[in-house]
Amino acid sequence: MHRKEASNVIQRARVIHAIAWAALVLSLACGIMVLVAGPGYRMAWWSFVTGIQTIRWAATFALVAAALGLIVVPMALRANARRSLQVAMAGALVGLVVATPPIVLWLRAQHLPRIHDISTDTDNPPPFVAVVPLRLDADNPVAYQAGTAAQQQQAYPDVAPLVLKVLPAQAFARAGQAVQAMGWTMVAVSPQDLRIEATDSSPLFGFKDDVVVRVSSHPAGSRVDVRSQSRVGVSDIGVNAKRIRSFLKRIDAE
C-alpha cells in the first residue's frame, strides 16, 4: 500500500513537472513567434497579414501557456515540488509578458476608428508630393478619403494646427530640426513652399508612415500643419495622431 502511494506521488510529480515545462516551452515559443513576425515581414518571407496573424496566434497560445503555469503553481506547492514551481511560475510570467502587448493593442483598436490618415487640417490637408513615388506599392491610397475627417474629429479632437509667434521661416527651421530629432527619414525639403516630407518606420514590422509638414503665415506669426498617413493597415491604432502630437510638442518647446 505504501509502495503504491509512493508510486502515485512520483507519478503526480512527473505530471506536474511535465505540465510546468510545457507551459514554459510554449510561452517561449510564442515569444519567438512575436519576435520573428516583424523581421519576417521586412525580409519578405511572408505578407503583412501573415505577420499580424502570427502575433495573434502567439498571443492566444501565450495566454494558454500562462494559464497552464498558473494551474500548476498550487499543484506544485501541495506536492512540495520546488523545481516544478519555479518552472511553472516562469512559464506563466513569460506567457503574460508575451500576450499582454498584443492584447492591449487589440483592445485599443476596438475603441478607435478604422482610419490611418491624420491631419491637423482636415478641410485642406497638406498634400503629399515627394513621397508619392515611394508609395507605389502601398496598400493605402495617398489621396485624403471622404469620411476620415469626421472620424478623426470624434476620436482625436485635440489634433489641431500649431500657431507660433515667430516668422514662417523660423517656424520652418524649427520643423526641420524637429524632424531630425524625431529620427524620421527626410524625403524632401522645400523652403520655397515651406513644406517638409519625411517617413517614419515602426520598430518591429518596419511599417512606413509618411509625414508632410506645412508652414504658412498667420496673423499671430506662423501656423504649422502636419499630416501623417500609414502605407499599410486599415487602422493605425492611434499611431499617427500620437506622432503628430509629439512632433508639435517638440516644435512648441523649442
C-alpha positions as a printed NumPy array, in Angstrom:
array([[  0.   ,   0.   ,   0.   ],
       [  2.773,   2.394,   0.943],
       [  4.647,   1.405,  -2.187],
       [  1.583,   2.155,  -4.312],
       [  1.095,   5.54 ,  -2.644],
       [  4.751,   6.378,  -3.198],
       [  4.394,   5.397,  -6.837],
       [  1.344,   7.647,  -7.186],
       [  3.2  ,  10.556,  -5.61 ],
       [  6.089,  10.1  ,  -8.008],
       [  3.717,   9.869, -10.936],
       [  1.898,  13.066,  -9.908],
       [  5.224,  14.828,  -9.513],
       [  6.22 ,  13.802, -13.014],
       [  2.929,  15.026, -14.446],
       [  3.256,  18.34 , -12.631],
       [  6.819,  18.713, -13.843],
       [  5.831,  17.903, -17.425],
       [  2.968,  20.424, -17.46 ],
       [  5.198,  23.087, -15.926],
       [  7.814,  22.597, -18.633],
       [  5.126,  22.518, -21.315],
       [  3.919,  25.93 , -20.117],
       [  7.426,  27.366, -20.19 ],
       [  8.354,  25.919, -23.583],
       [  5.061,  27.047, -25.127],
       [  5.409,  30.575, -23.764],
       [  8.988,  30.833, -25.036],
       [  7.918,  29.551, -28.455],
       [  5.196,  32.207, -28.555],
       [  7.758,  34.854, -27.659],
       [  9.926,  33.736, -30.568],
       [  6.904,  33.901, -32.886],
       [  6.276,  37.507, -31.878],
       [  9.93 ,  38.447, -32.36 ],
       [ 10.215,  36.92 , -35.844],
       [  6.816,  38.098, -37.143],
       [  8.078,  41.605, -37.892],
       [ 11.544,  40.768, -39.284],
       [  9.976,  38.056, -41.447],
       [  7.676,  40.639, -43.   ],
       [ 10.535,  43.099, -43.526],
       [ 12.553,  40.372, -45.263],
       [  9.539,  39.448, -47.43 ],
       [  9.29 ,  35.929, -46.013],
       [  5.563,  36.411, -45.558],
       [  2.889,  39.039, -46.052],
       [  1.73 ,  41.77 , -43.689],
       [ -1.446,  39.803, -42.963],
       [  0.523,  36.656, -42.123],
       [  2.789,  38.588, -39.794],
       [ -0.151,  40.097, -37.893],
       [ -1.895,  36.73 , -37.74 ],
       [  1.285,  35.18 , -36.353],
       [  1.248,  37.65 , -33.481],
       [ -2.436,  36.965, -32.846],
       [ -1.858,  33.234, -32.589],
       [  1.249,  33.798, -30.473],
       [ -0.727,  35.946, -28.031],
       [ -3.511,  33.347, -27.857],
       [ -1.208,  30.425, -27.13 ],
       [  0.845,  32.565, -24.748],
       [ -2.325,  33.001, -22.692],
       [ -2.803,  29.224, -22.749],
       [  0.772,  28.8  , -21.54 ],
       [  0.235,  31.331, -18.764],
       [ -2.952,  29.529, -17.697],
       [ -1.129,  26.192, -17.593],
       [  1.613,  27.7  , -15.478],
       [ -0.864,  29.221, -13.046],
       [ -2.744,  25.936, -12.766],
       [  0.451,  24.078, -11.927],
       [  1.58 ,  26.538,  -9.231],
       [ -0.813,  25.352,  -6.459],
       [ -0.28 ,  21.743,  -7.508],
       [  3.477,  22.161,  -7.19 ],
       [  3.068,  23.841,  -3.819],
       [  0.994,  20.952,  -2.478],
       [  3.471,  18.427,  -3.841],
       [  6.392,  20.449,  -2.467],
       [  7.941,  20.329,  -5.93 ],
       [ 10.15 ,  23.39 ,  -5.809],
       [ 11.698,  22.928,  -9.245],
       [  8.321,  22.454, -10.904],
       [  7.029,  25.509,  -9.069],
       [  9.852,  27.65 , -10.428],
       [  9.339,  26.393, -13.972],
       [  5.567,  26.91 , -13.787],
       [  5.942,  30.45 , -12.473],
       [  8.436,  31.241, -15.233],
       [  6.051,  29.851, -17.854],
       [  3.157,  31.919, -16.507],
       [  5.255,  35.076, -16.346],
       [  6.708,  34.72 , -19.832],
       [  3.281,  33.886, -21.248],
       [  1.745,  37.016, -19.74 ],
       [  4.623,  39.205, -20.917],
       [  4.251,  37.882, -24.47 ],
       [  0.454,  38.117, -24.584],
       [ -0.09 ,  41.477, -22.903],
       [  1.188,  43.944, -25.592],
       [ -0.831,  42.416, -28.492],
       [ -3.93 ,  42.23 , -26.312],
       [ -3.55 ,  45.851, -25.204],
       [ -3.207,  46.944, -28.836],
       [ -6.244,  44.877, -29.81 ],
       [ -8.348,  46.409, -27.029],
       [ -7.197,  49.89 , -28.041],
       [ -8.162,  49.214, -31.647],
       [-11.715,  48.354, -30.585],
       [-12.231,  51.904, -29.323],
       [-10.596,  53.754, -32.203],
       [-11.874,  54.439, -35.736],
       [-10.529,  52.392, -38.623],
       [ -8.6  ,  55.254, -40.172],
       [ -4.919,  55.697, -40.987],
       [ -4.634,  59.276, -42.252],
       [ -4.495,  62.047, -39.631],
       [ -4.149,  65.761, -40.355],
       [ -4.208,  68.944, -38.317],
       [ -6.11 ,  70.497, -41.219],
       [ -8.985,  68.259, -42.27 ],
       [-10.502,  70.879, -44.589],
       [ -7.323,  71.329, -46.62 ],
       [ -4.893,  68.533, -45.666],
       [ -1.246,  69.156, -46.619],
       [ -0.699,  67.218, -49.868],
       [  1.993,  64.615, -50.363],
       [  4.287,  65.284, -53.308],
       [  7.768,  63.802, -52.967],
       [  6.662,  60.618, -51.191],
       [  4.094,  59.703, -53.839],
       [  6.588,  57.66 , -55.944],
       [  7.634,  55.84 , -52.765],
       [  4.059,  54.667, -52.175],
       [  3.501,  52.862, -55.472],
       [  3.217,  49.518, -53.675],
       [  1.368,  50.923, -50.649],
       [ -1.982,  49.392, -49.74 ],
       [ -3.464,  52.746, -48.773],
       [ -4.061,  55.475, -51.383],
       [ -2.311,  58.8  , -50.866],
       [ -5.483,  60.826, -51.519],
       [ -7.438,  62.037, -48.496],
       [-10.506,  59.823, -48.129],
       [-14.029,  61.082, -47.585],
       [-15.322,  60.418, -44.105],
       [-11.891,  60.461, -42.488],
       [-12.282,  63.989, -41.128],
       [-15.472,  63.223, -39.198],
       [-13.987,  60.105, -37.633],
       [-10.811,  61.955, -36.708],
       [-12.712,  64.791, -35.064],
       [-14.573,  62.299, -32.902],
       [-11.533,  60.244, -31.891],
       [ -8.784,  62.882, -31.82 ],
       [-10.402,  66.313, -31.258],
       [ -7.117,  67.646, -29.834],
       [ -5.188,  67.218, -33.096],
       [ -5.057,  70.779, -34.394],
       [ -2.663,  73.221, -36.076],
       [  0.099,  74.809, -34.012],
       [  0.332,  78.608, -34.053],
       [  3.737,  80.064, -33.252],
       [  4.623,  83.7  , -32.552],
       [  7.564,  83.574, -34.942],
       [  8.049,  84.243, -38.63 ],
       [  7.207,  81.359, -41.017],
       [ 10.88 ,  80.952, -41.912],
       [ 11.74 ,  80.479, -38.255],
       [  8.889,  78.009, -37.775],
       [ 10.085,  76.119, -40.841],
       [ 13.584,  75.875, -39.39 ],
       [ 12.147,  74.536, -36.131],
       [ 10.15 ,  71.967, -38.08 ],
       [ 13.255,  70.718, -39.847],
       [ 15.112,  70.355, -36.555],
       [ 12.147,  68.512, -35.059],
       [ 12.012,  66.047, -37.971],
       [ 15.668,  65.196, -37.414],
       [ 15.182,  64.919, -33.649],
       [ 12.249,  62.536, -34.167],
       [ 14.519,  60.228, -36.175],
       [ 12.412,  60.337, -39.328],
       [ 13.911,  59.796, -42.761],
       [ 13.88 ,  63.081, -44.62 ],
       [ 12.395,  62.713, -48.113],
       [ 12.138,  66.305, -49.314],
       [ 12.647,  69.839, -48.021],
       [ 11.086,  72.705, -49.962],
       [ 11.984,  76.084, -48.412],
       [ 10.086,  77.97 , -51.095],
       [  6.889,  76.061, -50.303],
       [  7.673,  75.803, -46.564],
       [  6.999,  72.065, -46.841],
       [  8.846,  69.035, -45.464],
       [  8.124,  65.413, -46.301],
       [  9.53 ,  62.525, -44.307],
       [  8.973,  58.863, -43.466],
       [  8.851,  57.149, -40.085],
       [  9.166,  53.38 , -39.551],
       [  7.807,  51.205, -36.743],
       [ 10.426,  49.244, -34.76 ],
       [  9.071,  45.69 , -35.092],
       [  7.462,  45.388, -38.528],
       [  9.149,  48.379, -40.095],
       [  5.765,  49.745, -41.206],
       [  6.331,  53.019, -43.033],
       [  4.191,  56.051, -42.285],
       [  4.642,  59.204, -44.349],
       [  4.537,  62.684, -42.89 ],
       [  4.171,  66.081, -44.534],
       [  4.716,  69.333, -42.637],
       [  3.358,  72.603, -43.986],
       [  4.193,  76.03 , -42.572],
       [  2.112,  79.068, -43.511],
       [  1.743,  82.647, -42.388],
       [ -0.693,  83.517, -39.598],
       [ -1.809,  86.83 , -38.04 ],
       [ -0.012,  85.778, -34.863],
       [  3.127,  84.715, -36.73 ],
       [  3.018,  81.294, -38.362],
       [  0.905,  78.172, -38.498],
       [  2.24 ,  74.609, -38.628],
       [  0.108,  71.832, -40.095],
       [  1.077,  68.168, -40.091],
       [ -0.37 ,  65.158, -41.858],
       [  0.674,  61.584, -41.069],
       [ -0.513,  58.607, -43.143],
       [  0.195,  54.88 , -42.916],
       [  1.106,  52.956, -46.058],
       [ -0.482,  49.703, -44.853],
       [ -3.21 ,  48.786, -42.393],
       [ -6.819,  49.922, -42.184],
       [ -6.456,  51.15 , -38.609],
       [ -3.324,  52.824, -37.298],
       [ -4.34 ,  52.211, -33.646],
       [ -3.723,  55.885, -32.875],
       [ -0.082,  55.897, -34.013],
       [ -0.415,  58.78 , -36.479],
       [ -2.22 ,  61.036, -34.015],
       [  0.39 ,  60.267, -31.366],
       [  3.185,  61.068, -33.844],
       [  1.659,  64.44 , -34.71 ],
       [  1.183,  65.348, -31.054],
       [  4.798,  64.502, -30.244],
       [  6.083,  66.454, -33.232],
       [  4.101,  69.615, -32.477],
       [  5.014,  69.413, -28.806],
       [  8.692,  69.271, -29.732],
       [  8.386,  72.324, -32.026],
       [  6.435,  74.286, -29.423],
       [  9.08 ,  73.552, -26.788],
       [ 11.96 ,  74.92 , -28.88 ]])
